[in-house]
């Protein structure tokens, strides 16, 4: 069997799922060189060479790649920070190792303002009403407040506040959810405005889907829809997070969407991708997952909430484990410009994240029942791993913000500690496996949403879409 060396830049469970997918190769003996944010226990076990770079500094990652370049055939990057900072440009320039991710110039999530302007040009019908507020345009806070309130008059207060720069999914504030009056909205606005531009756009009533596609620069292959759970707590309560879980149905679309909705997604994503790529002279620039679109389905059309230039976390985890093709060969085809197809098993998957009690600083407000004494105690994954005897590959345990310490035990850090993926013949079967795995993980004061992909949550989405389609 041919050996192949792969550099993986790892932030959390998303990259662990990539590592797992690479190791499933039946055609290659995979040797992994992992530049990791922490001593992730999964990565430490699987890597040929493992290095910890806590801030994922591009220069340090390049030095690691340079030191091992004779053994590395390509690199795979999933996290937005190094992509935005130009990791692909730097590694390819300094080592010659091809990298799977977009080039720095095309990391669209660096600026939500630039995203909106791009959509205004390529697909204006997909843009909500929006206005950009820049600190350079105002002389004092009172002038800013007057302009913000005037725009709120036009939106009838139904507004969403978004910082221009990435905030890892946590900077967005929504009227009626995160603030109940204009003073609260303005305080949220100013907390971001002091750092740079802020967008205030209309709040769209609808149901959200996540849409991604693999790309070699010349070919764009859409992947099945997934549904992300952004809110911290059950029943979509609490602030936004990086994503508390997600699900995929047995087919390409979601239970609350129709075949026509899926077709509309395909047409809009194609319009955006090919319109954007036509502006780019470099056929290789958009390699990887250059389009990760958050769609909002309104019943009367689709709006785009945001666009990202890397795979979704957690949504890509739902898909990687179901890909029929050899993932190593898919990666090579993205580098070679020969990407032809991506096929998935006709099964469902549900991902549940367990997070620390103080994740995002939210638990003190919403989760008084959490056992604070358990915080900073070791996390026991053994019972969850033991479920593989019962479920085989239909359960996957992916440590994320977790480190293996010198005492040989695993400890949760500040973010999403571990993802539990369940795979089944239905969403409910996959959900039960995921939730059983989550319950089997103890220690660390970890908690999780219990309603990811629940029948109740999905039925509400179905009813909501029926209402929106018939709304006059």
MARMAR-67556 format. One record per atom (N, C-alpha, C): x, y, z. Coordinates in steps of 0.2 Angstrom, whole numbers, plus 5000, padded with zeros to 4 digits. Layout:
<recs>
XYZ/...
</recs>
This chain:
<recs>
500449945000/500050005000/500450065000/500350114996/500750174995/500650225001/501250245004/501250295009/501050365007/500750405011/500550475009/500650515016/500950565016/501050605022/500550665021/500250685026/499750735026/499850785032/499850845031/499850895036/499150915038/498950915044/498350935046/498350995051/498051055050/498051105055/497451095058/497451085065/496951065069/496751115074/496051135074/495851175079/495351135084/494951095082/494551055086/494250995083/493650975085/493350915083/493250915075/493150975072/493050965065/493650935062/494250955064/494850935061/494950855063/494750845069/494850775071/494450725067/493850755065/493350715060/493750705053/494150755051/494450755045/495050705046/495350705051/495950655052/495650585052/495050575055/494650505055/494550485048/494250535044/494050515037/494750505033/495250535034/495850515031/496150445032/496050435039/496350365041/495850305039/495250325036/494850265034/495050245027/495550275024/495750265017/495950185016/495750155011/495950085010/496450085004/496650145002/497150144996/497750174998/497850205004/498450235006/498550225013/499250215015/499450215022/499650285024/499150315028/499150385029/499650395035/500150445034/500550465040/500350545041/500150555047/499950625049/500450665052/500450725050/500850775053/500350835056/500250835062/499750875065/499950935069/499850995066/499951055070/499251075074/499351065080/498751065084/498651125089/498051145090/497951205095/498151185102/498051115104/498151085110/498351015109/498550975115/498650905114/498050865114/497750875108/497050835107/497250765108/496850725112/497050655113/496950615107/496450625103/496450585097/496950595092/497150665091/497750675087/498350655089/498550655096/499150635099/499250555097/498650525098/498650445096/498850435089/498550475085/498550455077/499150485074/499450535076/499950575072/500650535072/500950545066/501650525066/502050575069/501950635068/502250695072/501650745074/501750765080/501250805083/501550865086/501350925085/501550985088/501051035090/501151065096/500551105099/500751175097/500351215094/500451285092/499751315095/499751345101/499151365104/498751415100/499151465097/498751515093/498751505086/498951445084/498951425077/499251475072/499851495075/500251555072/500451525065/500351565059/500551535053/501251525052/501651565055/502351565054/502651495057/502351485063/502551425067/502351355063/501751365060/501551305056/501951295050/502151345047/502551345041/503251315043/503551335049/504151305051/504051225052/503551205055/503351135056/503351095049/502951135044/502951105038/503651095034/504051155035/504651155032/505151095034/505051085041/505451035044/505350965042/504650955039/504450885038/504250885030/504450935026/504150935019/504350875015/504850845016/505050785012/504550725013/504150735019/503750675020/502950695019/502850755017/502150785017/501950795010/501450765008/501150765001/500650825000/500250835005/499850895005/499650915012/499250975012/499050995019/498351015018/497951005024/497251015025/497151065031/496751115029/496651165034/495851175035/495551175041/494851185042/494651245046/495151275050/494951325054/495051395050/494551445052/494551505048/495151555050/495451555056/495951595058/496551595053/496851535053/497451525049/497351535041/496651525039/496551535032/496551605031/496151645035/496151715034/496851745035/497251715039/497951745039/498451725034/498151685029/498551665023/499051605024/498751555027/499151495028/499351465022/498851455017/498951425011/499551455007/499451525006/499951565002/500651555005/500751555012/501351545015/501651475015/501251425016/501551355015/501751345008/501351355004/501451344997/502051384994/502151444996/502751484994/503351464998/503351445004/503951425008/504151355007/503651305006/503851235006/503651204999/503251224995/502951194989/502451144991/502251134997/501751084999/501051114997/500651074992/499951104991/499551104997/499151154997/498651155003/497951165001/497551125004/496751125003/496451175008/496351235005/495951285008/495951345003/495551395003/495651444999/496251495000/496451524995/497051574996/496751635000/497251675004/497051725008/496551775005/496751794999/496351844996/495551824995/495451764996/494751734994/494451705001/494751725006/494451705013/493851755014/493251745012/492751795012/492451805019/492551765024/492251775030/492651825034/493251845031/493651905035/493251965035/492751975031/492352035031/491652025029/491152035034/490452025032/490252085028/490552145028/490352195024/490552175017/491152145015/491352125009/490852075006/490652035011/490151975008/489452015006/489252055010/488652095007/488652125001/489252165000/489352194994/489452144988/489752094989/489852034984/489152014982/488751994987/488051974985/487652024982/487752094983/487452144980/487552144973/488152124971/488352124964/488152054960/488251994964/488151934961/487351904962/487051924967/486451894969/486051934973/485851994971/485552044976/484952024979/484551974975/483951954978/484051904985/484651884986/484851844991/485051884998/485151954996/485351995002/484752025006/484752015012/484252055016/484452135016/483952175018/484052245018/484652255023/485152295022/485652305026/485952375026/486352395031/486652455031/487352445035/487852475032/488552475035/488652535039/488852525045/489052585050/489852575051/490152635049/490952635050/491152695055/491552675059/491752725064/492052795061/492352785055/492652845051/492052895049/491452875049/490952915046/490552955052/490752945058/490452985063/490953015068/490653075070/491153115075/491053105082/490453075084/490353055091/489853005092/489752975098/489252925099/488552945098/488453005099/487753035099/487553035091/487953045087/487853045080/487752975077/488152935080/488052865078/487352835080/487152855087/486552835089/485952855085/486052915083/485452945079/485452905072/485952895069/485952855063/485652785064/485952755069/485652685071/484952685072/484652735076/483952735077/483552745071/483852795067/483452805060/483352745056/483952705056/483852635052/483452595055/483352595062/482952545066/482252565064/482052635063/481452655061/481252625055/481652615050/481552595043/481452515044/481752485048/481752415049/481152395054/480852445057/480352425062/480652385068/481252405069/481652365075/481852295073/481552265068/481652195067/482352195064/482952195068/483552195066/484052145068/484552135065/485152095067/485752135066/486152125072/486852165072/487352115071/487852135067/488352095065/489052135065/489552115069/490252145068/490552125061/490852165058/491152155051/491652095052/492052095057/492552045057/492351975061/492651925059/492451865062/492451865070/491851835073/491851825080/491651755082/491851705077/491751635079/491051615080/490551655077/489851635077/489551665084/489951705087/489651725094/489551805094/489651845089/489551915089/488951945087/488451895084/487851915081/487351925087/486951985086/486351995091/485752005087/485251975089/484551975086/484052005090/483652055087/483052085090/482552035092/482352035099/481851985101/482151925104/482851915103/483151865106/483751885111/484151925108/484651955112/484552015115/484152055113/483952125116/483152135114/482852165119/482152185119/481952255118/482452295118/482352365117/482952395113/482952455111/483452495107/484052505111/483952515118/484552535122/485052475122/484652415123/485052345123/485452335116/485052345111/485352335104/485952385103/485852445105/486352495104/487052475108/486952455114/487452435119/487852375115/487452325112/487752275109/488152295103/487852345099/488152375093/488752405095/488852445100/489452485102/489952435104/489752385107/490352335109/490752305104/490452305098/490852285092/491052355088/490652405088/490852465084/491452495086/491652485092/492352515095/492952485091/492752425088/493352385085/493352395078/492752415075/492752425067/492052425065/491952415059/491252425055/490752365058/490152385058/489652345060/489052355055/488752295054/488152295049/487552285053/487052325052/486352305054/485952295048/485652235049/485252205043/484552185046/484052175041/483452155043/483352085046/482952075051/482852005053/482451975049/482651915046/482251875042/481951815045/481251805044/480851755047/480951695043/481151635045/481251575041/481551525045/481751475041/482151415044/482851405040/483351395044/484051395042/484251325039/484651325034/485051265032/485751285031/486151245032/486951255030/487051215024/487351245019/487551225012/488251225011/488551175009/489351175008/489451135001/490051144999/490251104993/490951104992/491251044990/491951034989/492151064982/492751094981/492951124975/493651114974/493851104967/494551104965/494751174962/494351224962/494551284958/494151284952/494051224949/493651224942/493051194943/492951144947/492351114948/492051124955/491351134956/491051144962/490551084963/490651044968/490250984970/489751004976/489151014975/488751024981/488650964986/488650974992/488550924997/487850925000/487550875003/486950875006/486850935011/486250955012/486051005017/486150975024/486351025029/486351005036/486051065040/485851045046/485551095050/485951105057/486151165058/486551185064/486151215069/486351205076/486051225082/486551275085/486351345083/486851395086/486751415093/486151415095/485951435102/486251385107/486451415113/486751375118/486351325121/485651335122/485251295126/484651265123/484351215126/483751185123/483251235121/482751225116/482251265114/482551335111/483151325108/483451385105/483451445110/483651435116/483751485121/484451505121/484551565124/485251585126/485651615120/486251635121/486651675116/486851625110/487151655105/487451615099/488051585102/488251525099/488851495100/489151475094/489751435094/490051415088/489651355084/489151335088/488651275086/488651215091/488051205093/488051155099/487851085096/487751075089/487651015086/487351025079/487150975076/486950975069/486650915067/486250915061/486050845059/485950845051/486050785048/485950775041/485350725040/484950735036/484450675034/484750625030/484350575028/484550525024/484650545017/484350595014/484450615007/484850685007/484750725002/485150785001/484850845004/484250845006/483850895009/483650885016/483250925019/483050925026/482350915027/482050895032/481350875033/480950935032/481150995033/480651055033/480751085026/481151055021/481251085015/480951035009/480751065004/480451034998/481051024993/480850984988/481350974982/481451034979/480951084978/480951144975/481451194979/481451184986/481851224990/482651204989/482751134988/483451114987/483651134980/483151134975/483351154969/483551234969/483151274973/483351344973/484051354976/484151314981/484851314984/485351304979/485351254975/485851234970/485851284965/485351314963/485351374958/485751434961/485551454967/485851514970/486551504972/486751444974/487451434976/487851434970/487551404964/487951404958/488051474955/487551514956/487551584953/488051614957/488151604964/488651644968/489351614966/489351554966/490051524965/490351544958/489951534953/490251544946/490251614945/489851654948/489951734947/490551754951/490651724956/491351744960/491951714957/491951654955/492551624952/492651664945/492151684942/492351724935/492751784936/492751814942/493151874944/493851854946/493951784947/494651764949/495051734943/495651754943/496051734937/496451664939/496451644945/496751584947/496351524948/496351474944/495951414944/496051374950/496551384954/496651344960/496451384966/496251444966/496251484972/495651464977/495151434974/494551414978/494551344980/495151314981/495151244983/494951234990/494551174991/494351154997/493551164998/493351205003/492651215004/492651295004/492651324998/492651394998/491951424999/491451384999/490751415000/490451365005/490251395011/489951375016/489351425018/488751415015/488251465015/487751445020/487551495024/487051495029/486451525025/485951475023/485351495020/484751505025/484351555023/483751565027/483151555022/482751505023/482151495019/481551535022/481251575017/480751615020/480051595017/480051545013/479351525010/479251555004/479651615002/479551654996/480251664993/480751624995/481351634992/481851624997/482551624995/483051615000/483451675001/483651685007/484151745009/484751705011/485351745010/485951715013/486151755019/486151715025/486351755031/487151765031/487551725029/488251735029/488551685024/489151695023/489551645019/490251645022/490551575022/491151565025/491551525020/492251535021/492751505016/493051445019/492751405023/493051345026/492451295028/492551235029/492051185031/491651205038/491051195038/490651215044/490851165050/490851195056/490951165062/490351175066/489851125067/489951055066/489751025060/489451065055/489051025050/489450985046/490150995044/490550955040/490650885043/490550885050/490650815053/490150775052/489550795051/488950755048/489050725042/489450755038/489550725031/490150685030/490750705033/491350665032/491350595033/490950575038/490950505040/490550465035/490150495031/489650465026/489950465019/490450495017/490750495011/490950425008/490750405003/490850335000/491550334997/491750384994/492450384991/492950384996/493550364994/494150374998/494350444999/494350475005/494350545006/495050565004/495550525005/496250545003/496250554995/495950514991/495850524984/495450584982/494950604986/494550664985/495050724986/495450724991/495850774993/496350784987/496650724984/497150734979/496750754973/496150744972/495750764966/495650844966/495550864972/495550934973/496150974971/496750944973/497350974971/497550964964/497350914961/497450904954/496950934949/496450964952/495950994947/495450944944/495450884947/495050824943/494450804947/494150844952/493650834956/492950814952/492750754952/492150744948/491450724952/491550694957/490950684961/491050664968/490550674973/490650654980/489950624981/489950564983/489350524985/489350504992/488750514995/488750495002/488250435003/488350405009/487850345011/487250375012/486650335010/485950365011/485750355018/486150385023/485950375030/485950445033/485650445039/485650505043/486250515048/486350575050/486850585056/486650645060/486850635066/486750685071/487350695075/487550755076/488150775080/487950815086/488150795092/487950835098/488650855101/488750915103/489350935107/489250945114/489750915118/489750925125/490250985126/490051035131/490451095132/490551105139/491051135141/491151155148/490651195152/490551185158/490051225162/490051305161/490751325160/490751395159/490851415152/490651375147/490751385140/490451455138/490851505135/490551565133/490351615139/490451585145/490151625151/489451625152/489051575148/488351575148/488051535154/488451485157/488151435161/487951475168/488251525170/488051555176/487351585176/487151605170/486551635169/485951585168/486151535164/485551485162/485551415165/486151395168/486251325170/486451325177/486051345182/486251345189/486251265192/485951225188/485951155190/486651115189/487051145185/487751115183/488151105189/488451055190/488951035195/489551075194/489651125197/490251165196/490851135199/490751095204/491251055207/491651015202/491250985197/491550945192/492050975187/491951045187/492351085182/493151065184/493451065178/494251045179/494450975181/493950935182/494050865183/494150825177/494550775177/494650735171/493950715167/494050715161/493450695157/493550615155/493050575156/493150505155/492750485148/493150475143/492850455137/492750375136/492950335141/492950265140/492350235139/491850255142/491150225141/490850245135/491050305132/490750325126/491150275120/491750275121/492150225116/491850155116/491650135122/491450065123/490850055119/490450105118/489850095114/489950075107/490550085104/490750055098/490649975097/490649945103/490549875103/489849865101/489349905103/488649905102/488449935095/488749985093/488550025087/489150025081/489649995082/490249995077/490350065075/490450075068/490650145066/490050195066/489450165068/488850215068/488950265074/489450255078/489550305083/490350335083/490450395083/491150425082/491150475088/491750465091/491950515097/492450555095/492350625094/492850675092/493050725097/493550715101/493750765105/493950835102/493750885105/493850955102/494250995106/493951035110/494351085115/494551045121/494950995120/495150945125/495850935125/496250925131/496950915130/497150855135/497650815132/497950755136/498450785140/498450775146/498950805151/499450755153/499950775157/500450735159/500250675163/499750685167/499450625171/499150575167/499050585160/498750535156/498050535155/497750595158/497050605158/496850665153/496250665151/495950715147/495550765151/495650825149/495350885152/495050935147/494450955149/494051005144/494451065145/494451105139/494651175140/494051225139/494151275136/493651325136/493051325131/493151285126/492651285121/492351215120/492051205114/491651135114/492151075114/492051035120/492550995122/492550925118/491950905116/491950835112/491250835108/491350805102/490750795098/490650725097/489950705098/489750635097/489350635091/489550595086/489150585080/488850515080/488150515079/487750455078/487550455071/487550395068/487350375062/486850325062/486350335058/485750285058/485350285052/484850245051/484450235046/483850295046/483850325051/483350385052/483750435056/483450495056/483750555060/483650535068/483050505069/482950485076/483450435079/483550385074/484050325076/484750355077/484950405073/485550435074/485650475080/485050515081/485050555087/485050515094/484750455094/484750415100/485450395101/485850375096/486550355097/486950415099/486850475096/487250525098/487150545105/486450545107/486350565114/486550515119/486550455117/486850395122/487550405123/487950425117/488650435118/488750495122/488350545122/488450605126/488350595133/487850555135/487750535142/488250495145/488650455140/489150405143/489750445145/489850505142/490450545144/490350585150/490750575155/490750605162/491350645164/491250685169/491850725171/491850795168/492250835170/492350905167/491850955168/491250935171/490650975172/490350995165/490450945160/490150955153/489450945153/489150985148/488350975147/488250985140/487650975138/487450975130/486750985129/486551015124/485851015122/485550945121/484950935123/484650875123/484150875117/484050925114/483550935108/483850935101/484450925100/484750925094/484450875089/484050895084/483750845079/483150805083/482850835088/482350805091/481650805087/481250755087/480650765083/480250825084/480250845091/479850915092/480150975089/480850975089/481151035086/481051035078/481150975075/481050965068/480350975066/479850955070/479150965068/478951035068/479251075073/479151145073/479451185067/479951155064/480251185058/479851175052/479551115052/479151095047/478451135047/478151145053/477551185053/477751255051/478251285054/478451355052/478551365045/478851315041/478951325034/478251315030/477751275033/477151275030/476751335030/476851365036/476551435038/476851485033/477451485032/477851535028/477651525021/477551465018/477351455011/476651485010/476251475015/475551495013/475351565016/475851605019/475751665021/475651715015/475151755016/475051805011/475351875012/
</recs>
